[in-house]
Amino acid sequence: MVGFKATDVPPTATVKFLGAGTAACIADLITFPLDTAKVRLQIQGERQGPVRAAASAQYRGVLGTILTMVRTEGPRSLYSGLVAGLQRQMSFASVRIGLYDSVKQFYTKGSEHAGIGSRLLAGSTTGALAVAVAQPTDVVKVRFQAQARAGSGRRYQSTVDAYKTIAREEGFRGLWKGTSPNVARNAIVNCAELVTYDLIKDTILKANLMTDDLPCHFTSAFGAGFCTTVIASPVDVVKTRYMNSALGQYRSAGHCALTMLQKEGPRAFYKGFMPSFLRLGSWNVVMFVTYEQLKRALMAARTSREAPF
């Protein structure tokens, strides 16, 4: 990212790769209940029309969803799918965030002055590449978050069981279900998230409004989280519905989106918006602040190790 002082040693690609995955896992640990609440709200009412769905809604609002889950399924339900979520972040964030600067430099041919086009290309590229690497972990995470722990309706008993069951019942393609909407979503998310963070931080530093430290990172990350939620929410809802759907329920991601529009109306595409924003906003703040500090800490440790006695 931008903002390193001339006297600082810039982080290597390996440091960025490892730092991004680690920071994303830390952010997931803190914000996972909000992500689970978002998934429950997004899939609510998918087999009903808008009137019936509103009348029989089990979950109402972020806090209501969390309290209902704790009351009916226990506190552990808020972290259902966490193992797959951490697997996803370690492989997914390492690629989409950790490789962003390297890909951006590739598109700008090493120039320090990157235009908006180069940033958008870099964000789209790493976002799509990350999906190609981590899609099965995302499918398992969503399935776990969507299923209720109480009762006999649980589809999977463990993370390993989920991978095996999906592969056995739906074939290898089942683990890659929803790849198309997920590629679209993450190209959009990466552009909105990383490019917005990059631009806000760059603007703040060039205007000398803040120094390259925690307040600057916090402000940039919060702005990036809001922009990402507004832009990516419709694709995110379709992705969640499609990946969680039973075999044959939807012919394609486009059919899923059309069914939602017909049965529930356009507002369905912004279901779970508040938990999405709370989750993305807080996730971005934790992840980017941690990522920036991890990069500096890892480079400081490397420099001190290589320094002569």
C-alpha positions in Angstrom: 0.0 0.0 0.0 1.0 3.7 -0.1 2.4 5.6 2.8 5.7 4.0 3.8 8.3 6.6 4.7 11.5 6.8 2.7 13.5 5.7 5.7 11.4 2.6 6.2 12.3 -0.7 4.5 9.3 -1.6 2.3 7.7 -4.9 3.0 8.5 -7.9 0.7 5.9 -9.8 -1.2 6.3 -12.7 1.3 5.7 -10.4 4.3 2.6 -9.0 2.6 1.3 -12.5 1.7 1.7 -13.9 5.2 0.7 -10.7 7.0 -2.6 -10.4 5.0 -3.6 -14.0 5.8 -2.8 -13.7 9.5 -4.5 -10.3 9.8 -7.6 -11.6 8.0 -7.8 -14.6 10.4 -7.6 -12.3 13.4 -10.4 -10.1 11.9 -12.5 -13.2 11.3 -12.2 -14.4 14.9 -13.5 -11.1 16.1 -16.3 -10.5 13.6 -17.5 -14.0 12.8 -20.8 -13.8 14.7 -21.8 -10.8 12.6 -21.0 -12.8 9.4 -23.1 -15.7 10.7 -26.0 -13.3 11.4 -25.7 -11.8 8.0 -25.9 -15.3 6.3 -29.0 -16.2 8.3 -30.8 -13.0 7.4 -29.8 -13.4 3.7 -31.2 -16.9 3.3 -34.4 -16.1 5.4 -37.6 -16.3 3.3 -35.9 -17.8 0.2 -38.7 -20.4 -0.2 -41.5 -17.9 0.5 -43.0 -14.8 -1.1 -42.2 -11.4 0.5 -45.5 -11.2 2.4 -45.2 -14.7 4.0 -41.5 -14.2 4.6 -42.1 -11.0 6.5 -44.9 -12.5 8.5 -43.0 -15.7 9.5 -39.5 -14.2 9.8 -37.5 -16.0 12.5 -34.8 -13.4 12.6 -35.3 -9.7 12.9 -32.3 -7.4 12.9 -28.7 -8.0 13.8 -29.1 -8.2 17.5 -32.3 -10.1 17.3 -30.7 -12.7 15.0 -27.7 -13.2 17.4 -30.0 -13.4 20.5 -32.3 -15.9 18.8 -29.4 -18.1 17.7 -27.9 -18.0 21.2 -31.3 -18.8 22.8 -32.3 -21.6 20.4 -29.0 -23.1 19.4 -26.5 -22.0 22.0 -23.5 -19.5 21.8 -21.4 -21.9 19.8 -23.8 -21.5 16.8 -22.4 -18.0 16.2 -19.1 -19.6 15.3 -20.4 -22.4 13.2 -18.2 -22.8 10.2 -15.2 -21.0 11.9 -12.7 -23.6 10.9 -13.6 -23.4 7.2 -13.7 -19.6 7.6 -10.1 -19.5 8.9 -9.0 -21.9 6.2 -10.7 -19.6 3.7 -9.0 -16.4 5.0 -5.5 -17.9 5.2 -5.7 -18.9 1.5 -8.1 -16.3 0.3 -6.9 -13.0 1.9 -3.3 -13.9 1.4 -3.9 -13.9 -2.4 -6.4 -11.0 -2.8 -4.8 -8.6 -0.3 -1.2 -9.9 0.0 -0.6 -9.9 -3.8 -2.5 -6.6 -4.5 0.6 -4.4 -4.5 2.6 -6.8 -6.6 -0.1 -7.1 -9.2 -0.6 -3.3 -9.2 3.1 -2.8 -9.8 2.9 -5.3 -12.7 0.1 -3.3 -14.3 2.0 0.0 -13.8 5.3 -1.6 -14.9 6.9 -0.8 -11.6 5.9 2.9 -11.5 5.1 4.4 -8.1 2.3 6.5 -9.6 -0.7 4.1 -10.0 -3.9 5.4 -11.7 -7.4 4.4 -10.8 -7.5 2.0 -13.8 -4.4 0.1 -12.6 -5.7 -0.2 -9.1 -9.1 -1.5 -10.4 -7.4 -4.0 -12.6 -5.2 -5.2 -9.7 -8.2 -5.5 -7.4 -10.2 -7.5 -9.9 -7.3 -9.8 -10.8 -6.4 -10.7 -7.2 -10.1 -11.0 -6.2 -10.8 -13.5 -9.0 -7.6 -15.4 -8.4 -8.4 -15.8 -4.7 -11.7 -17.4 -5.6 -10.0 -19.9 -7.8 -7.9 -20.9 -4.8 -10.3 -20.9 -1.9 -13.8 -21.5 -3.3 -14.4 -24.9 -1.5 -13.6 -23.4 1.9 -16.2 -20.6 1.2 -18.9 -23.1 0.2 -18.3 -25.1 3.4 -18.3 -22.0 5.5 -21.6 -20.7 4.1 -23.3 -24.2 4.5 -22.2 -24.3 8.2 -23.4 -20.8 8.9 -26.7 -21.5 7.3 -27.6 -24.7 9.1 -29.2 -24.6 12.5 -27.4 -26.5 15.3 -30.6 -27.5 17.1 -32.8 -30.4 16.0 -32.1 -33.1 13.5 -31.9 -30.9 10.4 -28.1 -30.5 10.5 -26.6 -31.3 7.1 -23.0 -31.6 8.3 -21.4 -32.8 11.6 -17.9 -31.3 11.1 -15.8 -29.4 8.6 -14.2 -32.6 7.2 -17.6 -34.2 7.0 -18.9 -31.2 5.0 -16.1 -31.5 2.4 -16.7 -35.3 2.1 -20.5 -35.1 2.0 -20.6 -32.3 -0.6 -18.1 -34.1 -2.8 -20.0 -37.4 -2.5 -23.5 -36.1 -3.0 -22.9 -33.2 -5.4 -19.7 -34.3 -7.0 -16.4 -32.3 -7.3 -18.4 -29.4 -8.9 -20.4 -29.1 -5.6 -17.3 -27.8 -3.8 -17.0 -25.1 -6.5 -20.7 -24.2 -6.5 -21.3 -20.5 -6.9 -17.9 -19.8 -8.4 -19.3 -17.4 -11.0 -21.2 -15.1 -8.6 -18.3 -15.4 -6.1 -15.8 -14.3 -8.8 -18.0 -11.4 -9.6 -18.5 -10.6 -5.9 -14.9 -10.7 -5.0 -13.7 -8.7 -8.1 -16.2 -6.1 -6.9 -15.4 -6.4 -3.2 -11.6 -6.3 -3.9 -12.0 -3.2 -6.1 -14.3 -1.5 -3.6 -12.3 -2.5 -0.5 -8.6 -2.3 -1.5 -8.9 0.4 -4.1 -11.0 2.6 -1.8 -8.6 2.0 1.1 -5.7 2.7 -1.1 -7.2 6.0 -2.5 -8.5 7.3 0.9 -5.2 6.6 2.6 -3.3 8.1 -0.3 -5.5 11.3 -0.2 -5.1 11.7 3.5 -1.3 11.3 3.4 -0.9 13.7 0.4 -3.1 16.3 2.1 -1.1 15.9 5.3 -4.3 15.4 7.2 -2.8 12.5 9.2 0.4 10.6 9.4 0.8 7.0 8.2 -0.4 5.5 11.6 -3.4 4.1 13.4 -5.9 7.0 12.9 -5.2 7.1 9.2 -5.5 3.3 8.9 -8.7 3.3 10.9 -10.4 6.1 8.8 -9.4 4.5 5.5 -10.5 1.1 6.6 -13.9 2.3 7.8 -14.6 4.2 4.6 -13.6 1.1 2.6 -16.0 -1.1 4.5 -19.0 1.2 3.9 -18.3 1.6 0.2 -17.8 -2.2 -0.2 -21.1 -3.0 1.6 -23.1 -0.7 -0.6 -21.6 -1.9 -3.9 -21.3 -5.6 -3.2 -24.4 -6.5 -1.1 -26.6 -7.6 -4.0 -24.0 -10.0 -5.4 -23.2 -11.2 -1.9 -26.8 -12.1 -1.2 -27.1 -14.0 -4.5 -23.8 -15.8 -3.8 -25.0 -16.9 -0.3 -28.4 -18.1 -1.6 -26.9 -20.0 -4.5 -24.0 -21.7 -2.5 -26.4 -22.7 0.2 -29.1 -24.0 -2.2 -30.1 -27.7 -2.5 -29.1 -29.6 -5.6 -31.3 -28.5 -8.5 -33.0 -25.6 -6.6 -31.5 -23.0 -9.0 -30.3 -23.6 -12.5 -27.6 -20.9 -12.2 -26.7 -17.8 -10.3 -28.7 -15.7 -12.7 -31.7 -17.9 -12.1 -31.2 -17.5 -8.4 -31.2 -13.7 -8.8 -34.3 -13.7 -11.0 -36.2 -16.0 -8.6 -35.3 -13.6 -5.7 -36.5 -10.6 -7.7 -39.8 -12.3 -8.6 -40.6 -13.8 -5.2 -39.2 -11.2 -2.8 -38.7 -8.0 -4.8 -35.7 -5.8 -5.2 -35.2 -5.2 -1.4 -34.2 -8.9 -1.1 -30.8 -8.0 -2.6 -30.1 -5.9 0.4 -31.2 -8.4 3.0 -28.7 -8.5 5.9 -27.3 -5.1 4.9 -26.8 -3.9 8.5 -24.9 -7.0 9.6 -23.0 -6.8 6.4 -21.9 -3.3 7.1 -21.2 -3.9 10.8 -19.2 -7.0 9.8 -17.4 -5.4 6.8 -16.8 -2.2 8.6 -15.4 -3.8 11.7 -13.6 -6.5 9.7 -11.9 -3.9 7.5 -10.8 -1.9 10.5 -9.4 -4.9 12.4 -7.8 -6.4 9.3 -6.2 -3.3 7.8 -4.9 -2.0 11.1 -3.5 -5.4 12.0 -2.1 -5.9 8.5 -0.3 -2.5 8.6 1.2 -3.3 12.0 2.2 -6.9 11.0 4.0 -5.7 7.9 6.1 -3.3 10.0 6.7 -5.8 12.8 7.7 -8.6 10.4 10.1 -6.2 8.5 11.5 -4.9 11.7 12.2 -8.5 12.9 13.8 -9.4 9.6 16.0 -6.3 9.6 17.1 -6.8 13.1 17.9 -10.5 12.4 20.0 -9.5 9.3 21.7 -6.6 11.0 25.4 -7.3 11.9 26.3 -7.6 15.6 
